[in-house]
Amino acid sequence: MKFFRYRKPSLKTLLGLTRAKRQLKKVLEIYEFTEIINAPKNFERKLKRNSSELVRIFRNELRTNFNNNFLSVF
């Protein structure tokens, strides 16, 4: 168990309310319902995250090709 924390825990956490609330939602299967409801937003977020990696690679390739071609002219 860690004794040092960057932030102090909230009163709800200390009283165990957060954990009880999570367990109740799990028992009532609310998370399964919200998973279905949030699926489009999650998919969009995932798509944007993956596309940003491809864009970064593409920009890097453009930069290196431009520099190589530009320097070969002179």
N, C-alpha and C positions, 0 to 999 in steps of 0.2 A: 504494500500500500504506500502511495506517495504521501509524504507529509508536506512537501512544499508545493504550493499552487500559485500560479500567476494571478489568478483572480479568486476572491473568496466566494464560496458557494452561496447561492441565494437561500432565503428562508424556506421557500417551497422545497428545495432540494434537501435541506437539512431535516425538514419534517417528514420527508418521504412522499410528498404529494405528487411530485413529478413521476416517480416510479409507479405509484399506485394508478395514476391516470394512464400511463402507458400500458400497464398490465390490463386495465379495464378495457381500453381500446382494442387490445389484442384479443381478449376474450370475446368481445362483441363483434369481432371481425370487421371493425371499421377500417383498418388498414387495407384490407383486401378491396373494399369499396373505393377508397381514395386512390388506390393504385390504378384502378380502371379509369377513374375520373381524370387523374393527372397524367395518364399515358401520353396523350398528344403533346402536352407541354414538355414532358421528359424526353420524348423522341426528338422534338425540335431542339432542345438544349443539347442533346447528344450529337445531333447532326451538325449544329453550329460548332461544337467543340472539335469534332473530327474534321470539318471543313477548314477550320482555322489552321490546323496542322498542315493540310495540303497546300493552302495558300502560302504559308510560310516557306515550304519547300519550293514551291513554284517561284516565289519572289527571289529566293536565294539563287535558283538556277538562272533566272533572268539577269540578276546582278552579275554573276560570274561570267555568263556568256557575253553580256554587254562589255564588261571590262576586257575580256580576252579579245573580242572583235575590235573594240575601240583601240586597244594598244597595238594590235597587229597592223592597223592602218598606218600608224606613224612609225 
